[in-house]
Structures are given as structure tokens and as C-alpha cells.
Amino acid sequence: MTVTNAKIYTMKNREIIECGFISFENGIITAVGDMANCPHTDEVFDAEGGTVTPGLVEAHCHIGMWEDGLNEEGDDGNEDTEPATPQMRAIDAVNPQDRAFSEAAASGVTTVVTGPGSANPIGGQLMAMKTAGIRADDMVVKSPIAIKMAFGENPKMVYRGKERTPSTRMATAAIIRENLYQAREYMKKWERYKSGADEDMPEFDFKLEPLVSALKGEIQVHAHAHRADDIFTAIRIAKEFGLKLVLVHCTEGHLIADELAKDGYPVLSGPSFTDRSKPELRALTFEAPSILNKHNIPTAIITDHPETPVKYLNICAAMAVREGMDEYEALRSITAVPAEILGLGDKIGSLEAGKDADIVIWDKSPLDIMSKQKKVFIDGK
């Protein structure tokens, strides 16, 4: 298949091909270039001058975990029966039949990271998946991709209502530290056993195994944190244990951008298209991604679906442009940047030979609120 006569935003080095083509086969891009070099293929889709971008990447949401229109029956996002549940896996809860998936795909969002919510200090394992498919196992890009941790109001409000810990921010941090410390000791026991220093094999701990993966840097830690002090607590713990930290929401991040720039942890910014439903959202603004980006902090824009429906991801980026973000950087914040932050830049996020054929054809700029998707390809289909 070849898409022809398109204005192509490759998302590689600010490259824009004014009239170009994209060829792909077996779900993989084989060539991208100017129409003057377009190869002959039997299957052609004429973009007729439309704008082409990579499939959009939603780096943090809960699609399929809180199913659209089902209320409690479709609520599988928080196992709020104990505060540390790292063993919970998104793939065992996500429902690809949630109609939000088809809406996401139709709107050009081709990859999402979804998983547990923020009721628990340690909520479980997030997964990256495509938005087209029937069976979650066949939609996986990487599972698990991260461990979800949460700071601030949510954990303490959930467990204060149950009259158990954590009911304060310091208890939330203590629970996270305690579990990471136990996982580190557990990891050391296995290392000593495997080296022959200890003869007794440690007892397998299903709950600690995912945290060992985080300690080894095999998966990231995505930290839900809105308020500046919570952001700094997440960073403090990440430094203590050498975690690959990604800051999620970071609502007050723009107020402390100079400090965040010193550490360089990436940010998943949003949702901004929502109300200030709790005190820690008082600084909510569409200016945040622009300010963080201008401080050279890797920043992706997110919807946190269902807080903002994932189908409006491009509109969230458009609002950031309205409030000062460079247009190309805003496009990168929903394509290449989240792909790079997630460690998936070799597969998705830009239009280059060898990457997944996730391609969106728009009739206007993706950041124009009046734009429509003319065609969406996911893995070349």
C-alpha cells in the first residue's frame, strides 16, 4: 500500500514533506519521501493534499478499565482493598470491546498506555497497546510497560474513608518506600542465591517481582502527582531507589519548571480539558505543556481518559498551542515525544522506514478543531 500526494509531518527532526508518499507492507513502513521518488504499487490511497501524521500516542489513560457508559459494571481500575498491589496487571482488566477504543482509533489515536487508577500508593502494572483489535493479547505493544504509583490526595482520601493507612501524604510515601525496600532485599537474596553465595533458594514472591523489575530499570515507574510537594516526593523516592521515573499529570510542574529541568524527568502533562475537581488541581492550565517544553523537559500531552475522552487528544494539543506552545512541538507531544518517553520510539511516534504503519490522514491540520480524519491505518490495516 502507498499513500500518495500528502503533506507529511514525519515527526523526525522537524521534517515536513510538502508533497510526499508513504509505502508500507505487512504492517511496517518501507519508505517515506517526496512524490518525485514514489514507487509504483498496486494499492494506492490518494491523500489529495491532506495532512499525514504518525498515529497519535496517548501515554496515560484508563481506556478499557473504566468502560464507557457502564458505571460500576465496567469499573475495573482500582483494587482499593489494600494500598500496595503491584501484582495487578492491566491486561487482565482491560476490555477491548469498550467503545472508547473504536472512537480512539477513528480519531487517530493508535497507541495508548492504560492501567490502574490512583487509589493505591502502588496500583499495579500499566500496559501499552494498539487501539484496534478484539483480544488484548494481540494488541500489546509492551506489557507491562510501567508500575503505577500515586501521591497526593487520592490514596489518602480512599483509605481515610476506610479508616486505615494511608491517611496522610507521609504514610503514602512510607508504604511505597517499604515495598521498594522489601523488593530490594528480595532481589539481593536472589542475586546471592544465583551467585552461589547462599545455598537456600528464596521463596518466590509474586507481589515483589514487579517491583524488582522496576528496581532493575526493566520497566518505568509512572508517578501520579499533581502538587509541587508531591512531585518532589516522587523524585526523592526515585533517586533513593534508582527508578526510571515518569511524572504523570504534574499539574503544578509549570510553577517549578526550573527545578524540574535540573533533574530532567519526563512529564505526561494533563488532563487540562477538565474541571478543578479537587484542591490539588488549583493551578490547572493549558499553559503548562508550553512552559515545560520551553524548559527542555520532555513533555507529552495526555487526556487521562475518561477524565477527558481520549478521542480529543489532538484538541488538547491544539489548546496548548493556543496558550503558547509551538505548533510542531505540540504535534510532537502527542506522537514522537510520548513514544520516546515510553521507550517505544523504535516502533511508533514517527513516520520512518522500519516502524509500525500507524498513519493518520487528516483533511486539515490535526490541530485545527474543524479537522477530520480521512483515513487511519493501524499496523497497516
N, C-alpha and C positions, 0 to 999 in steps of 0.2 A: 504494500500500500504506500502511496505517496500523496502527501498533502501539498498542494501547489498554490502559487500566487498569494502568498501570505506575508504579512508584516510580522516577523518573528522576533520575539523577545526571548533570546536563548537563556538569559539569566547567568551568562558566563562573561565576566569582565565587562559588564555594561554593553554587551554586544546587541545591536539591533540590525536585523537584515530587512531592508525595506521591501523587497520582493523576493521571497525565497521559497524553499521546499523543505520537507522533512520526509524521509523514507524510513519505513520500519518493517520488520519481518519477525514472525514468531515472538511478538511482544517486546522486541528490542529495537531501539533506534539504530539504523545502519548508516544514515548520512543526513547532514543538515547543511544547507548552503544557499547560494544565490541561484535564482531561476536559470541563469545562463549555464549553470552546471548541472541542471536537473536531469537525472537518469530517466530512461523510459521504463515504465512499469505498466502492467495490465490494469491494476486497480488505482484509480486516481480520485481524490476528493479535492475539488477546486474551492479554495477558501474565498475566492472572489475579492481579494483585498482585505479580508478580515484579519484581525489580530490573533496571533497564536502565542500561547504561553505554555510553560510546563503545567501539569496538573497541580492544583493548589494543595498545600500541605498544612493540615490542622494539627499542631504539635501538642495540644492539650484539650481534651474534651471527655465527655462521658456518653458518647453516642452508643446506643445499644445496651447501655447499663441502666439508664432511666428512659424507658421506651416512650415514644411519642404517643400521648393520649391514653395511656394505660394506668396512670397513677400507681397505687401500691402494687398491683399485679406485675407491673413492668419495672419495679424499683428493685434493682439488684446491685446497687453501687456501694453501699456501706454495710459491712459486717460489724455493726456497732455493739457487739456483745462483749468485746474485750478490746483494750486500747492498742494492742500491738498484734497485727495479723499479717505479717509479711508473706505468709504462705498462701494467701488468697491470690488467685490468678484471674485476670480479666478474661482470658479466653474461655473460662468455664462459666462466665455470666453473660458475655456479650451476645446479643441476638441480631444476626444479620438481617432478619426479617423486619426489624424496626424500620418504619417507612422513612425515617430520617436518613438512612443510608442511601436510598434511591434519590432523595432530594439533594443530598450532598453531592452524589455523582453527577446529577443533572446540572448542578450549579458549578461544576468544575473542580470540586474538592475530591481528589483521587486517593489521598492517603491521610489517615487520621491516627493519632495516638489516643487511646481510650483506656478507661480502667476505673479503679475505685475512687470514691469521693474523699472528702476531707474530715470525716467524723473521727477517725482514729489518728493518733500521732504517727503510727506506721500502718498504712491502709492496705498494702498489697502490691501486686505486680501489674504494671501497665504493659500494653502491647501496641505495636504499630501494625496497621492493617490497611488494605485497599478497601474502597467503598463499594466495589461491585463483587457480588458473589452470593452464594447460598449457604455455604459451610464455612465457619470461621477458620477452620484449619487450612483451607485453601486460599484464604485472604491474607494470611500472615505475611508481614514484611520482616518483623522481628518480635519474638515473644519469649521471655519478657524483654522489654527494652529499658525498663527502669523500675525502681521501687518508689512508691508514693509515700511521702511523709507530709505531715501537716502541722503548722504552727498557728498561733493566734487564737481567735475567738471560737472557731468551730469545735475543736476537740474538747475544750474546757466547758463549752455550753452543753454539748452532748452528754458528757459524763457527770457534770454537776447535776443535771436533771435526773441522773441515775443514782446520785449520792455516792459516787465513787471517784477515785482518781482517774484522770487528771481534772482538777477544777481550777487550776491556775496555769499560767504560762510556764512557770518553773517546773511544774510537775510534768508537763508535756515534754519539755527538754530532757528531764531526768529519765523518763520512760524510753525515749529514743536513745539516749546515751547508754542506759543499762542494757538494752537489747544489742546495741552495737558492740559494747564491751564483751558481753557473753558470746557474741558471734566471733569476735576476735580471739577470745580464749579457745573457743571450739575449733577455729581454724588452726591455731597453733598446735593443738593436740593432734589434729590430723597430719599436720606437717611433720611433727615429731614421730608419729607412727610410720608415716611413709618413708622417712629417712632412716628408720631402724633404731632411732634413739629410744623409743618406747615400744614395748612388746604388745601391750594391750590395745586392741583396736577400739577407738572411741565409739560410743553409741550414736547411731545416726539421729540427727535432729532435723526434722522436716521444716520446722519453723525457723531455724537459724540458717539453713542452707542458702536461701535467697540473700540474706544479709552478708554472707561470706562472698557471694558474687559481687555485691556492691563494694565490699572492702577490698576486693582484688581488682576493682575497676572494670569488671566484665560487663556490668550494667551501671547505668546512671542512677542518681537519686534526684527525683523531682520533688522540690520542697514548696508546698503551698504556703505562701507568706505574703501578706498584704502590707502590714505596718512596718515602718523602718526598723523598729527594735526586733521584730520577728525575723525580718530579712537578715539582720546581723547575727541573730541566734543561729539561724540555719547555716550561715557562713562559718560561724565559730565552730559548730559541730563538724561541718565538712572538713575544716582544717585539722581538727583533732584526730579525725579518723581517715584522712586522705581520700575523701569521697569525690566522685565526679558529679559535682553539684550543678543542677539547673534550677534557677529561681522561677517559680511559677506564680503568675499574677503580678507580684512586685508592684503593687498599686502605688506605694509611696516611693518607688525607686527613683522617679524623676527628681524627688526632693533631696536625694542623697547620691546623685549620679557621680559626683566627683569621687566619693568614697568607693562606689561600686566599680568604677573604672580602674581603681588601684588593684582590685582582686581579679577582675576580668571574667567572672562567672556569667554565662549566658542567661538571658531573660526571655521568658514567654509572657508577653505583656497582654493583659486583658482579663476578663471581658470589659470593654469600655462602653459597649452598647447595652447598658443595663442601669438599674437604679442603684442608689446608695442604700442598700438594704440593711446595712449594719455599720456600726461606728468605724470599723477599720477601713471602710471604703470612702471615708470623707474626702480624700484627696483625689478621687477618681477623675481622670481627664483623658481626652483623646490626644493631648499633647505629649503624654508620657513616652510613646514609642519614638517620637522625633527627638526628644531630649536625650534619651538613652542612646539612640543611634548616633547622634552628634558627639557623644562622648566615646564613640568607638566600642560600645558594648554590644556584642552580638544580640540582636533583638528580633524575635518573631512575634507576630500578632496572632492572638488566639480568640476563639469565641467562648470557650468553656461550655460548649453545648451540654445541656439545654439552657444554660443561663442566657446565651444568645444563640439562636439556631445556627448550626454550622453552615447552612446554605448562604448565610450572609457574611461569610469570611471576607470576600472581596470588598464588601461595603464597609466593613470595619477598617480595612486598609485605606479605603477612599477617605473615610473620616479623619484618619491620621494625616493624610495629605492636606486636607482642608485646614488642619491645625498645625501645619508647618513641616511635615515630613517630605523629603524629596520623593518624587513620584516613582522613580526607578527603585529607590531603597524600599519604598512601601511594597512594590511588587516582589522584591527580593524577600521581604519579611513574611510573605505567605508562600514562598516557593523555595529558593535556594538556601536562605538563612535557616529556616526550621529543619530542612534536610541536613544541613551541616551540623547544627546543634545536636541533632539526634544521632549523628554518626552514620547517616544514611545517604550522604552526598554522593556516594559511588553508584547509587541506584536511582535516585529521584531528585527532583528540585531544579534541574536544568535540562535543556534540550541539547544533548550531545550523543554522539555515536557510542553505543555500548550501554546506555542507560535504558531504564524501562520506558516503553512507549506510552507514557501518560501525557496526553496532549489535549489542550483545550483551544477551540477556535471560537473567537468572540466576534460579534458584528461591530463592536466599538472597543474602546479601551476597557479593560477589565475594571478599571477604577471609575468608570462612568456609571452612575446609578441607573442609567437607561440601557446599559449594555445587556445583551442576551447571548447565551451560549448557542452557537450554531451546531456544534458537534463536540462530543467529548469521547476521547479514547482512553481506556484504562487497560494497561498491558496489551495495547494494540487492538483491543476489541471495542 
